[in-house]
Amino acid sequence: MKLRLYIILGFLLIVTIGSYLTLQNLTEEDNSTLVIGTASGYAPWVSMNASGELEGFDIDVINAIGLKLNKKIILKDLGSMSSLLIALNQNKIYAIIWGMSITQDRLNNIAMVHYQGETDKSYPLIFWQKIPDNIKSINDMKGLTVSVEPASTQDIVLSKYKNIIKIATEKVDDALLNIQYGKTNAAFVELPIAKKFKNKFPEIQILDIPLAQEDQVQGVGICIKLNNTKLINKIETAAQELKQDGTIKKLETKWNMS
């Protein structure tokens, strides 16, 4: 009986120590590394090259920030926005960089350090080959299907239109395939993504959807938990320096962001 009790107590002690060490590893001040969440399949922000390595505008930006902070960047490809937000909330990563739009709704829940982009007052609704003659605005999509990424700003906007049928696509390239093969009538994406698709496929047709003021996007930002003020301030300073020294502009040119 005593042996069993000792085993149980020993197990609980191991779990407690393990949890403590895990929490220690997830404090920004604890070591010289920063674990950053992202997701491939989102060019030009993030994609996987032929060698199986992450590359893109965001990868270059976060590595430049790492140099400014004298910290090694460890990237975690977590696959989707939902997974990224969960990982941040559970302290599995320090921050997210993934071309994430800064909106008031997000700022109510997380800190977002601006590093690129201006205010967007519209989003592109994309179609394959032709925009139907009867589709002049988002209101005309009643009863039709639209591919959208779950938890994205486009998803939030689209949720206001109850008569539109949303088809969740975890990868933005899947949204392209959906319209290409007639699985959905349209896809709701960010402007750089629409431009990328249009450059590759002239068949893409774009209908701009004006955004209400509360839905307008204030550029893109690095997501950090609100209570991690020390890291917020450090990354904010580094990002500002990269804007001022022209690094961000150079990377925009490199990755055809303009």
C-alpha positions in Angstrom: 0.0 0.0 0.0 2.8 2.4 0.9 4.7 1.4 -2.2 1.7 2.3 -4.3 1.3 5.6 -2.5 5.0 6.4 -3.1 4.6 5.6 -6.8 1.5 7.9 -7.1 3.3 10.7 -5.2 6.4 10.3 -7.3 4.3 10.4 -10.5 2.6 13.6 -9.3 5.9 15.2 -8.5 7.3 14.4 -12.0 4.2 15.9 -13.6 4.5 19.0 -11.4 8.2 19.4 -12.2 7.5 18.8 -15.9 4.8 21.4 -16.0 7.0 23.9 -14.2 9.9 23.3 -16.6 7.5 23.7 -19.5 6.3 27.0 -18.2 9.9 28.1 -17.7 10.8 27.3 -21.3 7.9 29.4 -22.5 9.0 32.7 -20.8 10.7 35.0 -23.3 13.4 36.0 -20.8 14.4 32.4 -20.1 16.7 31.7 -23.0 18.1 33.0 -26.2 15.5 31.5 -28.5 12.0 32.5 -29.7 9.6 29.8 -30.7 7.4 31.4 -33.4 4.3 29.8 -34.9 3.5 30.0 -38.6 2.0 27.9 -41.4 3.2 27.0 -44.9 1.0 27.2 -48.0 0.4 30.9 -47.7 2.8 32.5 -50.2 4.1 35.1 -50.5 4.0 35.3 -46.7 5.1 31.7 -45.9 5.6 28.7 -48.1 7.7 25.5 -48.3 10.6 25.4 -50.8 11.9 22.4 -52.7 14.3 21.6 -49.9 11.4 21.4 -47.4 12.4 24.7 -45.7 10.0 27.5 -44.8 10.5 30.7 -46.8 8.7 33.9 -47.6 8.3 37.5 -46.6 7.3 36.6 -43.0 10.2 34.2 -42.6 12.7 36.9 -43.6 11.0 39.5 -41.4 11.0 37.3 -38.2 14.6 36.2 -38.8 15.6 39.9 -39.2 13.7 40.6 -35.9 15.6 37.7 -34.3 18.9 39.3 -35.3 17.8 42.6 -33.8 17.0 40.9 -30.6 20.0 38.6 -30.6 17.7 35.6 -30.4 17.6 32.4 -32.4 14.2 31.9 -34.1 12.7 28.5 -34.0 9.8 28.2 -36.4 6.9 25.8 -35.9 4.7 25.0 -38.9 1.3 24.5 -37.2 -0.8 24.2 -40.4 -3.7 26.5 -39.9 -4.9 29.7 -38.2 -7.0 27.8 -35.7 -4.0 25.7 -34.6 -1.8 28.8 -34.4 -4.2 30.7 -32.1 -4.7 27.6 -29.8 -0.9 27.2 -29.6 -0.4 30.9 -28.6 -3.2 30.7 -26.0 -1.7 27.5 -24.5 1.8 29.0 -24.3 3.2 26.6 -26.9 4.7 29.4 -28.9 5.8 33.0 -28.1 4.2 34.6 -31.1 2.6 34.1 -34.5 3.8 35.6 -37.8 1.6 34.6 -40.7 0.4 37.7 -42.6 -2.3 38.1 -40.0 -4.5 41.1 -40.5 -4.8 43.6 -37.7 -8.5 44.2 -36.8 -10.2 45.7 -33.8 -11.8 42.3 -33.0 -8.3 40.7 -32.8 -6.9 43.6 -30.8 -9.5 42.9 -28.1 -7.9 39.5 -27.5 -4.2 39.6 -28.5 -1.5 42.2 -29.1 -0.6 42.7 -32.7 2.7 44.4 -33.6 2.4 46.1 -37.0 5.2 45.3 -39.4 3.8 45.8 -42.9 0.8 47.1 -44.9 -1.6 49.9 -44.9 -5.3 50.1 -44.0 -7.5 47.9 -46.3 -11.0 49.1 -46.8 -12.1 46.2 -49.0 -11.5 42.5 -49.5 -11.4 40.6 -52.8 -14.1 38.0 -53.6 -12.6 35.8 -56.3 -14.3 33.8 -59.1 -13.0 31.5 -61.7 -13.3 32.8 -65.3 -16.3 35.0 -64.9 -18.2 36.9 -62.3 -21.9 36.1 -62.8 -23.9 39.0 -64.3 -26.2 39.0 -61.3 -23.4 39.4 -58.7 -22.6 43.0 -58.1 -22.0 42.9 -54.3 -21.7 40.5 -51.4 -25.4 40.7 -50.8 -26.0 39.0 -54.2 -24.2 35.9 -52.9 -27.3 34.8 -51.0 -27.7 31.0 -51.2 -24.3 30.6 -52.9 -21.1 28.9 -51.5 -17.9 30.8 -50.6 -14.6 29.2 -49.6 -13.1 30.9 -46.6 -10.4 30.2 -44.1 -11.7 29.5 -40.5 -10.9 32.2 -37.9 -9.6 34.6 -40.6 -10.8 38.1 -40.9 -12.6 37.2 -44.1 -14.5 34.5 -42.1 -15.5 37.1 -39.5 -16.8 39.4 -42.2 -18.6 36.6 -44.0 -20.3 35.5 -40.8 -22.4 38.6 -40.9 -24.1 37.4 -44.1 -26.2 34.5 -42.8 -27.6 33.5 -46.2 -24.1 32.8 -47.6 -23.0 29.2 -47.3 -19.4 29.1 -46.0 -17.1 26.3 -47.0 -14.1 26.1 -44.6 -10.7 25.6 -46.2 -7.7 25.3 -43.9 -5.2 26.1 -46.7 -5.7 29.1 -48.9 -4.6 27.1 -52.0 -7.6 24.8 -51.4 -9.9 27.8 -51.9 -8.4 28.3 -55.3 -8.9 24.6 -56.1 -12.5 24.9 -54.9 -13.4 27.6 -57.4 -11.3 26.1 -60.1 -13.2 22.9 -60.0 -16.6 24.3 -59.2 -16.8 23.1 -55.6 -17.7 26.6 -54.5 -19.0 29.7 -56.3 -16.3 32.0 -55.0 -13.5 32.4 -52.4 -13.0 35.3 -49.9 -9.2 36.0 -49.5 -6.8 38.8 -48.7 -5.6 41.1 -51.5 -2.0 39.8 -51.7 -3.4 36.3 -52.1 -5.8 37.4 -54.8 -3.0 39.1 -56.6 -0.8 36.0 -56.4 -3.6 33.9 -57.8 -4.4 36.4 -60.6 -0.7 36.5 -61.6 -0.6 32.8 -61.9 -4.1 32.2 -63.3 -5.5 35.0 -65.6 -8.9 33.2 -65.3 -9.2 34.6 -61.8 -11.8 37.5 -61.6 -11.9 39.8 -58.7 -14.9 41.6 -57.1 -13.9 44.1 -54.4 -16.1 43.9 -51.3 -16.2 47.2 -49.2 -15.7 46.7 -45.5 -17.5 48.3 -42.7 -15.3 50.5 -40.6 -15.0 48.0 -37.7 -13.9 45.3 -40.2 -11.2 47.4 -41.9 -7.7 46.0 -41.7 -4.8 48.1 -40.3 -2.0 46.2 -42.0 -0.5 42.9 -40.7 0.9 42.2 -37.3 2.8 39.7 -35.2 0.5 38.2 -32.6 1.6 38.1 -29.0 -0.3 37.4 -25.8 -1.5 40.6 -24.2 0.2 39.9 -20.9 3.7 39.4 -22.4 4.4 43.1 -22.4 8.2 42.7 -22.3 8.2 40.7 -25.6 5.6 43.1 -27.2 7.9 46.1 -26.5 11.0 44.3 -27.8 9.4 43.1 -31.1 7.7 46.5 -31.5 11.1 48.3 -31.3 12.7 45.8 -33.7 9.9 46.0 -36.2 10.0 49.8 -36.1 13.7 49.7 -36.8 13.2 47.4 -39.8 10.7 49.9 -41.3 13.0 52.8 -40.7 16.1 51.2 -42.2 14.3 50.1 -45.3 14.5 46.4 -44.6 10.7 45.9 -44.9 10.6 47.7 -48.2 13.4 45.6 -49.6 11.7 42.4 -48.5 8.4 43.6 -50.1 10.2 44.0 -53.4 12.0 40.6 -53.0 8.6 38.8 -52.4 6.6 40.9 -54.9 4.3 42.3 -52.2 3.5 45.5 -53.9 
